[in-house]
Amino acid sequence: MLDAKIGRYLDKTCPSLKGKRVLVLGATGSIGGAAALELLYCGCSLVCAYRSERRRYELEGCIAAFCEEQKITPDVRYARVDLSDFACVRAFAEEFPSRYGTVDCVLNCAGVYHLPSQKNADGQDIHVATNVLSAVILCDLFAQNGAVREKWLNTGSLSCLFSDRK
């Protein structure tokens, strides 16, 4: 399941990641899911954030199969959050420290693309709210409550605004 070339690269990188705790936003997407597996391979514990229950269960199955194949005992928790809904984002940030503790890093892989143009409850374009603004809100709130110890990594993009949304 893990490409040999990636495995060789990760084997050199892993010592610096072993024991780190990472929140992966958008963990049920293709980028977030692949990142979650590689972080597990490197010895990280994870909090995987998701929006869709169905996709969460698919991710759990992938993680279980991967960890069995790699002989890894995973430390994974799951957190539901809808990043298009700012009230949900604020509630998630507020309860995060008491439910999940602190994390060393947040890896934001969340994003929506090619949805019909629509606004969220706060009047923001759904793409911009999910792909950009929710990460800014979470970063600010986590800075205030101390939930993130070290880094914030963002893979988000505004490319959806320049694509053909049919």
Disulfide bonds with the S-S distance in Angstrom:
none
